[in-house]
Amino acid sequence: MRERASELATLELGPVSELEQRHKIAREIDQDRFTRIDRVLIDNTTNNLVDLRHGDDETPSSIDRSHRLRRLSKLAKMGLAKELDLGVWELKPDLEATLREIGERGDIIRTMEKALKAEGLVRDPLALEIHDASTPKRIVGRILDKYLSDELGDRISLVIDAIDGHTHHVSGINPEMIEDARIGSVLEIGPAEAGLRTSDRTIAALADNGIFRPSMHLKHLGNGSDRETYVAAHVRRLEVLRRAGLVERIDADHWHIPSDFEERVSAFNASRNRQTTIRVLSNFDLETQIGSDGATWLDRRLLATDIGDLSPSGFGNQVRDAMAARREHLIEQGDAMRQRNGRILYRRNLLTVLQDREVTRVGAELSASSRLPFRPTRDGENVKGTFKATRQLASGKFALIEKAHEFTLVPWRPVMDRQLGREVFGQMRGGSVSWQFGRQKGLGI
């Protein structure tokens, strides 16, 4: 495509003159990236040595000896070349890879500065950090920019203004992990999860002499109404581990658990999950959260009370200000009260109250447009109907479940992604729904 575009430009504008070509080459001398001059230098090396004691017979006329000598002086300042004798230079073996990496880093920094400038922000260059998809540190912040990392479009890069006062660039992210995130969304990026899952620990704890029995797990749980679904989830986890060769199924009620189960499963989890973990904390910016009637990320931070991770500058300081404004809003709405000593008391079950309030409001709005009555689902109730759509609220992502003559909104879970348009059945428990999909009984999620 580049060659064809060059041909069309030449046909339209005429060939580039030798003087213009020399000016272009001259501009590349001081650039911190891999240039055409570098390519000529590498192509004319012997054992990483460049000999410029002779003329220019073997090089293009637009890249003469003076261009190459000036470029070599630049590379020497960068520690990538060294003059051994008059006109004889030694190049670093990794010259091309290093220059390309420097060039990419420069492009990333310019992208970060552009994203900050678009928001009217200025950050210290020392506060710009660049990570790949396996960042070793936890980052919480808002998205300033979101764009494709490569030509294939199967990876995403993010520019994040974080609460630690730094601006981070994270590349190589799977688009499916942030499909709901948008510019301004607040998210958390952390190191890849390894170690044991909760289900793995349960299996290891209940294994008696190397044998795990689902029937005994049921007895251990007592008479809870959702215990079959809970045990079924552990059996599905065992099936995954069986296919990986980590456990053995003797029969439906007997699973052989090896003595080094925890070590082997930890290694298995680490090998499968090299990708950074990403969690969208809020799809709404700080200003929207301040006046929201839902349970926002700011509310969760207010209840946590710990602000030690908030920087006194940058986005961390903005979050501090937003929390103070949100606190005043809650006081005005009667959801919080300031005591004489200055301490703030929040309404009991504040997050649940705010979530119910927002869901009721949104349900009424959807009811007015769809002409179907809205009925909220209470804890312990069954949910049955067709999964029609999702809605992003300040309280989180919700699934719209349509019944014969009414609809409801319940908290969304990732396992629902493939069930859009299908009939679903579940039970509301503790602010979440335990689902059974399709018409097969006992297939709980």
GIWOQUI-V212937 format. One record per residue. N is the residue number from 0. PSI is psi in radians with two decimals (NA if undefined). OMEGA is omega in whole degrees, -180 to 180 (* if undefined). Layout:
BEGIN
n:N psi:PSI omega:OMEGA
n:N psi:PSI omega:OMEGA
END
This chain:
BEGIN
n:0 psi:-0.68 omega:180
n:1 psi:-0.75 omega:180
n:2 psi:-0.71 omega:-180
n:3 psi:-0.71 omega:177
n:4 psi:-0.66 omega:178
n:5 psi:-0.71 omega:178
n:6 psi:-0.77 omega:-180
n:7 psi:-0.70 omega:179
n:8 psi:-0.66 omega:178
n:9 psi:-0.73 omega:178
n:10 psi:-0.65 omega:-177
n:11 psi:-0.73 omega:-172
n:12 psi:-0.24 omega:-176
n:13 psi:2.87 omega:-179
n:14 psi:2.64 omega:177
n:15 psi:2.29 omega:-179
n:16 psi:2.80 omega:180
n:17 psi:-0.63 omega:180
n:18 psi:-0.75 omega:178
n:19 psi:-0.69 omega:179
n:20 psi:-0.71 omega:179
n:21 psi:-0.65 omega:178
n:22 psi:-0.70 omega:178
n:23 psi:-0.76 omega:179
n:24 psi:-0.71 omega:-179
n:25 psi:-0.60 omega:-180
n:26 psi:-0.33 omega:-179
n:27 psi:-0.21 omega:-173
n:28 psi:-0.75 omega:-175
n:29 psi:0.20 omega:-177
n:30 psi:2.50 omega:179
n:31 psi:1.11 omega:177
n:32 psi:3.09 omega:178
n:33 psi:2.17 omega:-174
n:34 psi:3.08 omega:177
n:35 psi:-0.56 omega:178
n:36 psi:-0.72 omega:178
n:37 psi:-0.69 omega:179
n:38 psi:-0.75 omega:178
n:39 psi:-0.73 omega:179
n:40 psi:-0.80 omega:-179
n:41 psi:-0.69 omega:-179
n:42 psi:-0.32 omega:-178
n:43 psi:0.50 omega:178
n:44 psi:2.68 omega:171
n:45 psi:2.00 omega:-175
n:46 psi:0.77 omega:179
n:47 psi:0.28 omega:179
n:48 psi:2.39 omega:177
n:49 psi:2.17 omega:-179
n:50 psi:1.92 omega:-180
n:51 psi:0.47 omega:178
n:52 psi:-0.19 omega:-178
n:53 psi:-3.00 omega:-176
n:54 psi:-2.79 omega:-173
n:55 psi:0.47 omega:-174
n:56 psi:-0.56 omega:-173
n:57 psi:0.18 omega:-178
n:58 psi:2.72 omega:178
n:59 psi:2.57 omega:-177
n:60 psi:-0.46 omega:-178
n:61 psi:-0.28 omega:178
n:62 psi:1.48 omega:-175
n:63 psi:-3.08 omega:-175
n:64 psi:-0.65 omega:-179
n:65 psi:-0.68 omega:177
n:66 psi:-0.78 omega:-176
n:67 psi:-0.66 omega:178
n:68 psi:-0.73 omega:179
n:69 psi:-0.66 omega:178
n:70 psi:-0.70 omega:178
n:71 psi:-0.64 omega:176
n:72 psi:-0.69 omega:177
n:73 psi:-0.78 omega:180
n:74 psi:-0.59 omega:178
n:75 psi:-0.68 omega:178
n:76 psi:-0.49 omega:179
n:77 psi:-0.06 omega:-180
n:78 psi:0.35 omega:-176
n:79 psi:-0.06 omega:178
n:80 psi:2.75 omega:-179
n:81 psi:2.31 omega:178
n:82 psi:2.03 omega:-179
n:83 psi:-0.59 omega:-180
n:84 psi:3.00 omega:-179
n:85 psi:1.95 omega:180
n:86 psi:-0.04 omega:180
n:87 psi:2.13 omega:-176
n:88 psi:2.56 omega:175
n:89 psi:2.25 omega:179
n:90 psi:2.54 omega:175
n:91 psi:2.44 omega:-179
n:92 psi:-0.56 omega:-178
n:93 psi:0.50 omega:-176
n:94 psi:-0.91 omega:-176
n:95 psi:-0.81 omega:-178
n:96 psi:-0.70 omega:-179
n:97 psi:-0.78 omega:-180
n:98 psi:-0.67 omega:178
n:99 psi:-0.69 omega:178
n:100 psi:-0.74 omega:178
n:101 psi:-0.71 omega:179
n:102 psi:-0.74 omega:178
n:103 psi:-0.72 omega:179
n:104 psi:-0.71 omega:177
n:105 psi:-0.71 omega:178
n:106 psi:-0.72 omega:-180
n:107 psi:-0.77 omega:180
n:108 psi:-0.72 omega:178
n:109 psi:-0.66 omega:177
n:110 psi:-0.74 omega:180
n:111 psi:-0.76 omega:179
n:112 psi:-0.63 omega:178
n:113 psi:-0.74 omega:179
n:114 psi:-0.70 omega:178
n:115 psi:-0.73 omega:-179
n:116 psi:-0.64 omega:179
n:117 psi:-0.47 omega:178
n:118 psi:0.08 omega:-179
n:119 psi:0.49 omega:-176
n:120 psi:2.64 omega:175
n:121 psi:2.28 omega:179
n:122 psi:2.59 omega:175
n:123 psi:2.28 omega:178
n:124 psi:-0.49 omega:179
n:125 psi:-0.22 omega:-180
n:126 psi:0.20 omega:177
n:127 psi:2.14 omega:-179
n:128 psi:2.47 omega:-177
n:129 psi:2.27 omega:-179
n:130 psi:2.72 omega:168
n:131 psi:-2.94 omega:-173
n:132 psi:-0.19 omega:-180
n:133 psi:0.91 omega:-179
n:134 psi:2.33 omega:-176
n:135 psi:-0.06 omega:-175
n:136 psi:2.76 omega:178
n:137 psi:2.27 omega:-179
n:138 psi:2.21 omega:175
n:139 psi:2.20 omega:-179
n:140 psi:-3.04 omega:-179
n:141 psi:2.62 omega:-179
n:142 psi:2.13 omega:174
n:143 psi:-0.56 omega:-179
n:144 psi:2.67 omega:-177
n:145 psi:2.06 omega:-175
n:146 psi:2.89 omega:-180
n:147 psi:2.40 omega:-179
n:148 psi:-0.44 omega:-175
n:149 psi:3.03 omega:-177
n:150 psi:-0.51 omega:-178
n:151 psi:-0.39 omega:177
n:152 psi:0.36 omega:-179
n:153 psi:0.14 omega:176
n:154 psi:2.58 omega:-176
n:155 psi:2.54 omega:172
n:156 psi:2.52 omega:-180
n:157 psi:2.47 omega:168
n:158 psi:2.10 omega:-172
n:159 psi:2.18 omega:172
n:160 psi:1.89 omega:-167
n:161 psi:2.84 omega:-179
n:162 psi:-0.16 omega:178
n:163 psi:0.09 omega:179
n:164 psi:-0.04 omega:-180
n:165 psi:2.80 omega:173
n:166 psi:2.23 omega:-173
n:167 psi:2.50 omega:172
n:168 psi:2.09 omega:-179
n:169 psi:2.13 omega:-177
n:170 psi:2.95 omega:175
n:171 psi:0.53 omega:-177
n:172 psi:2.39 omega:175
n:173 psi:2.14 omega:-177
n:174 psi:-0.54 omega:-179
n:175 psi:-0.42 omega:-177
n:176 psi:-0.35 omega:-177
n:177 psi:0.49 omega:-177
n:178 psi:-0.43 omega:179
n:179 psi:-0.21 omega:-176
n:180 psi:2.62 omega:179
n:181 psi:3.05 omega:178
n:182 psi:2.22 omega:-177
n:183 psi:-0.28 omega:178
n:184 psi:2.56 omega:177
n:185 psi:2.23 omega:-179
n:186 psi:2.95 omega:178
n:187 psi:2.22 omega:177
n:188 psi:2.27 omega:-178
n:189 psi:3.01 omega:178
n:190 psi:2.72 omega:178
n:191 psi:2.38 omega:-179
n:192 psi:2.32 omega:175
n:193 psi:-2.84 omega:179
n:194 psi:-2.76 omega:-175
n:195 psi:2.54 omega:170
n:196 psi:2.88 omega:177
n:197 psi:-0.70 omega:180
n:198 psi:-0.63 omega:179
n:199 psi:-0.73 omega:180
n:200 psi:-0.68 omega:179
n:201 psi:-0.78 omega:179
n:202 psi:-0.78 omega:-180
n:203 psi:-0.67 omega:-177
n:204 psi:-0.58 omega:-176
n:205 psi:-0.08 omega:179
n:206 psi:2.12 omega:-178
n:207 psi:1.96 omega:-178
n:208 psi:0.70 omega:177
n:209 psi:0.19 omega:-179
n:210 psi:2.19 omega:174
n:211 psi:2.25 omega:-179
n:212 psi:2.05 omega:177
n:213 psi:-0.61 omega:-180
n:214 psi:-0.68 omega:178
n:215 psi:-0.56 omega:176
n:216 psi:-0.71 omega:177
n:217 psi:-0.79 omega:180
n:218 psi:-0.64 omega:180
n:219 psi:-0.53 omega:-178
n:220 psi:-0.21 omega:179
n:221 psi:-2.46 omega:-174
n:222 psi:0.43 omega:179
n:223 psi:2.48 omega:-176
n:224 psi:-0.35 omega:-176
n:225 psi:0.25 omega:-172
n:226 psi:-0.58 omega:179
n:227 psi:-0.74 omega:179
n:228 psi:-0.70 omega:-178
n:229 psi:-0.79 omega:180
n:230 psi:-0.65 omega:179
n:231 psi:-0.62 omega:178
n:232 psi:-0.65 omega:178
n:233 psi:-0.62 omega:178
n:234 psi:-0.70 omega:177
n:235 psi:-0.65 omega:177
n:236 psi:-0.69 omega:177
n:237 psi:-0.63 omega:178
n:238 psi:-0.71 omega:177
n:239 psi:-0.79 omega:180
n:240 psi:-0.56 omega:177
n:241 psi:-0.76 omega:-180
n:242 psi:-0.43 omega:177
n:243 psi:-0.01 omega:178
n:244 psi:0.39 omega:-176
n:245 psi:-0.45 omega:177
n:246 psi:2.97 omega:-179
n:247 psi:2.33 omega:177
n:248 psi:2.04 omega:178
n:249 psi:-0.90 omega:171
n:250 psi:-2.97 omega:-174
n:251 psi:-0.45 omega:-176
n:252 psi:0.22 omega:180
n:253 psi:2.13 omega:178
n:254 psi:2.27 omega:178
n:255 psi:2.14 omega:-180
n:256 psi:2.05 omega:-177
n:257 psi:2.81 omega:-177
n:258 psi:-0.52 omega:179
n:259 psi:0.54 omega:-176
n:260 psi:-0.86 omega:-174
n:261 psi:-0.74 omega:180
n:262 psi:-0.75 omega:-178
n:263 psi:-0.69 omega:180
n:264 psi:-0.65 omega:177
n:265 psi:-0.78 omega:179
n:266 psi:-0.66 omega:179
n:267 psi:-0.78 omega:180
n:268 psi:-0.71 omega:-179
n:269 psi:-0.66 omega:-179
n:270 psi:-0.53 omega:-179
n:271 psi:-0.48 omega:-172
n:272 psi:1.38 omega:177
n:273 psi:-0.12 omega:-177
n:274 psi:2.53 omega:175
n:275 psi:2.49 omega:175
n:276 psi:2.37 omega:-177
n:277 psi:2.32 omega:178
n:278 psi:2.13 omega:177
n:279 psi:2.03 omega:-178
n:280 psi:-0.58 omega:178
n:281 psi:2.38 omega:176
n:282 psi:0.09 omega:-178
n:283 psi:2.51 omega:180
n:284 psi:3.03 omega:-175
n:285 psi:-0.73 omega:-177
n:286 psi:-0.71 omega:179
n:287 psi:-0.68 omega:-179
n:288 psi:-0.58 omega:-177
n:289 psi:-0.75 omega:-177
n:290 psi:0.19 omega:-177
n:291 psi:2.65 omega:175
n:292 psi:0.06 omega:-179
n:293 psi:-3.13 omega:178
n:294 psi:1.76 omega:-173
n:295 psi:3.00 omega:174
n:296 psi:-0.62 omega:178
n:297 psi:-0.67 omega:178
n:298 psi:-0.72 omega:180
n:299 psi:-0.64 omega:177
n:300 psi:-0.65 omega:178
n:301 psi:-0.72 omega:-179
n:302 psi:-0.49 omega:179
n:303 psi:-0.47 omega:176
n:304 psi:-0.36 omega:-178
n:305 psi:2.07 omega:179
n:306 psi:0.38 omega:-178
n:307 psi:-0.38 omega:-180
n:308 psi:0.01 omega:-179
n:309 psi:2.10 omega:179
n:310 psi:2.58 omega:176
n:311 psi:0.01 omega:178
n:312 psi:2.96 omega:177
n:313 psi:-2.54 omega:-177
n:314 psi:-0.52 omega:177
n:315 psi:-0.74 omega:178
n:316 psi:-0.64 omega:177
n:317 psi:-0.65 omega:178
n:318 psi:-0.70 omega:177
n:319 psi:-0.82 omega:180
n:320 psi:-0.72 omega:-180
n:321 psi:-0.65 omega:178
n:322 psi:-0.70 omega:179
n:323 psi:-0.72 omega:179
n:324 psi:-0.69 omega:179
n:325 psi:-0.67 omega:178
n:326 psi:-0.77 omega:179
n:327 psi:-0.65 omega:178
n:328 psi:-0.75 omega:179
n:329 psi:-0.65 omega:178
n:330 psi:-0.74 omega:179
n:331 psi:-0.60 omega:-179
n:332 psi:-0.06 omega:-179
n:333 psi:0.23 omega:179
n:334 psi:-0.05 omega:177
n:335 psi:2.82 omega:-178
n:336 psi:2.37 omega:177
n:337 psi:2.14 omega:179
n:338 psi:2.99 omega:-178
n:339 psi:-0.55 omega:179
n:340 psi:0.09 omega:178
n:341 psi:-0.13 omega:180
n:342 psi:2.52 omega:-179
n:343 psi:2.21 omega:174
n:344 psi:2.23 omega:-179
n:345 psi:2.66 omega:177
n:346 psi:2.50 omega:177
n:347 psi:2.42 omega:-178
n:348 psi:0.78 omega:-175
n:349 psi:-0.84 omega:-176
n:350 psi:-0.71 omega:179
n:351 psi:-0.75 omega:179
n:352 psi:-0.79 omega:-179
n:353 psi:-0.72 omega:179
n:354 psi:-0.81 omega:179
n:355 psi:-0.67 omega:180
n:356 psi:-0.77 omega:-179
n:357 psi:-0.75 omega:-180
n:358 psi:-0.70 omega:178
n:359 psi:-0.74 omega:180
n:360 psi:-0.85 omega:-179
n:361 psi:-0.68 omega:177
n:362 psi:-0.71 omega:179
n:363 psi:-0.68 omega:179
n:364 psi:-0.76 omega:178
n:365 psi:-0.61 omega:179
n:366 psi:-0.69 omega:-180
n:367 psi:-0.58 omega:-178
n:368 psi:-0.52 omega:-178
n:369 psi:-0.27 omega:-179
n:370 psi:0.34 omega:172
n:371 psi:2.42 omega:179
n:372 psi:2.50 omega:177
n:373 psi:2.36 omega:176
n:374 psi:2.05 omega:179
n:375 psi:2.63 omega:179
n:376 psi:2.19 omega:-178
n:377 psi:2.85 omega:-179
n:378 psi:2.32 omega:-180
n:379 psi:-0.20 omega:-179
n:380 psi:2.69 omega:174
n:381 psi:2.57 omega:178
n:382 psi:2.11 omega:-180
n:383 psi:2.29 omega:179
n:384 psi:-2.88 omega:-179
n:385 psi:2.24 omega:178
n:386 psi:1.85 omega:-171
n:387 psi:-0.64 omega:-174
n:388 psi:3.05 omega:174
n:389 psi:2.72 omega:178
n:390 psi:2.28 omega:176
n:391 psi:2.03 omega:178
n:392 psi:2.92 omega:176
n:393 psi:-0.50 omega:180
n:394 psi:-0.11 omega:-180
n:395 psi:-2.91 omega:-180
n:396 psi:2.33 omega:-177
n:397 psi:2.62 omega:177
n:398 psi:2.36 omega:177
n:399 psi:2.00 omega:-180
n:400 psi:2.05 omega:-177
n:401 psi:2.24 omega:177
n:402 psi:-2.93 omega:-176
n:403 psi:-0.82 omega:-175
n:404 psi:0.26 omega:-179
n:405 psi:3.06 omega:177
n:406 psi:2.88 omega:179
n:407 psi:2.89 omega:176
n:408 psi:2.20 omega:-180
n:409 psi:2.71 omega:179
n:410 psi:2.33 omega:180
n:411 psi:2.62 omega:174
n:412 psi:2.61 omega:-177
n:413 psi:-0.52 omega:-178
n:414 psi:-0.18 omega:-178
n:415 psi:-0.15 omega:-172
n:416 psi:-0.67 omega:-176
n:417 psi:0.07 omega:-175
n:418 psi:0.12 omega:-178
n:419 psi:2.22 omega:-179
n:420 psi:-0.01 omega:-178
n:421 psi:2.85 omega:176
n:422 psi:2.35 omega:-179
n:423 psi:2.74 omega:178
n:424 psi:2.40 omega:-180
n:425 psi:-3.09 omega:-180
n:426 psi:2.30 omega:180
n:427 psi:2.14 omega:180
n:428 psi:2.14 omega:175
n:429 psi:0.64 omega:178
n:430 psi:0.08 omega:178
n:431 psi:2.99 omega:-178
n:432 psi:2.27 omega:173
n:433 psi:2.01 omega:-169
n:434 psi:2.62 omega:166
n:435 psi:2.12 omega:-174
n:436 psi:2.60 omega:-179
n:437 psi:-2.74 omega:-178
n:438 psi:0.16 omega:180
n:439 psi:2.19 omega:-179
n:440 psi:2.53 omega:175
n:441 psi:0.03 omega:180
n:442 psi:1.32 omega:-174
n:443 psi:2.73 omega:176
n:444 psi:NA omega:*
END
